[in-house]
Amino acid sequence: MTNGYWRFDFRESPASAGGSISGAVDAADRGLGHHRHPHTSGPLSQIAWSMVRPCGIALSFVAMALVATLLLQRFFPYPFLFLFFPAVMASAWFGGMCAGLFAVFVSTVLVDYFFVPPFNSFAINATDSTYFAAFVVCTFVASWVSSSKKQSEEILREARDQLEIRVAERTAELERSNAELRRSVREHEIAEQTLRKTQADLAHLSKVMTMGELTCSIAHEVSQPLTAVVTYGHACLEWLSAAPPAVAEARKAAERVIQDGTRAGVVLNRIRALFKKEAPTRDCLDMNEVIRELGVLLRDEAARAGVSLRLELAKDLPRVKGDRVQLQQVVLNLAVNGMDAMRGTADRPRELLIRTAAGGSAEILIQVKDSGAGLRAEIAPEIFKPFFTTKPQGIGMGLSISRSIVESHRGRLWVTPLSANGSLFQFTVPTGSRDHDG
């Protein structure tokens, strides 16, 4: 080794030449180790390293092939040159195209000098020129195949890495999207639950406010049977105190006490049911019976307002599946609104009509008609909106809640202004055969 370079004396014997090639491989390895971290020496060292490394790789593999071929040469009558092909392919694989071509060049020089007659000379006789040309072509092909295969694998690996990166990015995006979607769904469910709770609270508030307007009527309805109970109770005691006791008359008085006490209990149960805040239950109902029960509560209030209450209930109506208290609340709201609309009416009779009829093959129709001031056509579509009211003291929730109740029963509620004063409110309720889901 002189000034950092190895000098080969090709005039030596094969054995000594083999020793020189081994030294060259060791020196190349040491040189590779010396340049293991080229980035620490600046850009020039990087360029030098990129040039030296392929040459070092090619020299190392070709040197190993040369040593092995020299050792095996004595066992074969013809030159054994096959080990140079793996050396060229390995050089192209690990060092790239440049290393493969350099390995082809070095292999060609070494084969020409050591293995093609005349030996230890770069001359080529005419007899072996074809053989040598075939060797050169084969080494070129081996180098090209190996470097192409390596390049294809690198491209494939890079494409796979890029695909994995993109898949990871898309997976992260999908996970974020799914998380946002789940959060949005949870927020939507919470908002729906809050809305339903608010609607239920408003419905209960409207029910309580409406019942507050009927307090006097309720007190009268309760006081009548209680007064009758007290009266017949005293009469029963008088009949029993007679001599002899009038047992038959006392029995009749006791029976009347039971009847009036039962009637008072029914009235109280109806009032309690209207005030209870419970989840709605759907039962098979006779709407005529529902309206008759409500008529008992409305009768005295109508009398106090100077309104004639008239019921026109169709016979043989099919039953509907719904909540008794909610449907009573709808009729009650419409009836109270009709009475309020007629309070200032003095030029015509005040009449409130509640009518039932068959609305079709699978529904019934309930109508509440008043003879009040009526509605202007432009505000008729607005009265069912929340907080819209024509009453000075109203909150504008009664009709909105009533429509919500009717629509929850899969029916519809609407109003028709009458040309001869007054308004006609109508709503439908499906019969039990249609409203299967309640």
Sequence and secondary structure as in RCSB ss.txt:
>XXXX:A:sequence
MTNGYWRFDFRESPASAGGSISGAVDAADRGLGHHRHPHTSGPLSQIAWSMVRPCGIALSFVAMALVATLLLQRF
FPYPFLFLFFPAVMASAWFGGMCAGLFAVFVSTVLVDYFFVPPFNSFAINATDSTYFAAFVVCTFVASWVSSSKK
QSEEILREARDQLEIRVAERTAELERSNAELRRSVREHEIAEQTLRKTQADLAHLSKVMTMGELTCSIAHEVSQP
LTAVVTYGHACLEWLSAAPPAVAEARKAAERVIQDGTRAGVVLNRIRALFKKEAPTRDCLDMNEVIRELGVLLRD
EAARAGVSLRLELAKDLPRVKGDRVQLQQVVLNLAVNGMDAMRGTADRPRELLIRTAAGGSAEILIQVKDSGAGL
RAEIAPEIFKPFFTTKPQGIGMGLSISRSIVESHRGRLWVTPLSANGSLFQFTVPTGSRDHDG
>XXXX:A:secstr
 BTTB    TTS HHHHHHHHHHHHHHHHHHHHHTS GGGG HHHHHHHHHHHHHHHHHHHHHHHHHHHHHHGGG
 SS   TTHHHHHHHHHHHH HHHHHHHHHHHHHHHHHHTSSSTTSS   TTTHHHHHHHHHHHHHHHHHHHHHH
HHHHHHHHHHHHHHHHHHHHHHHHHHHHHHHHHHHHHHHHHHHHHHHHHHHHHHHHHHHHHHHTHHHHHHHHHHH
HHHHHHHHHHHHHHHHSSS  HHHHHHHHHHHHHHHHHHHHHHHHHHHHH       EEE HHHHHHHHHHHHHH
HHHHTT EEEEEE TT   EEE HHHHHHHHHHHHHHHHHHTTT  SS  EEEEEEEEEETTEEEEEEE  SS  
 TTTGGGTTSTT  SSTT  S HHHHHHHHHHHTT  EEEEE TTS EEEEEEEEBTTT TT 
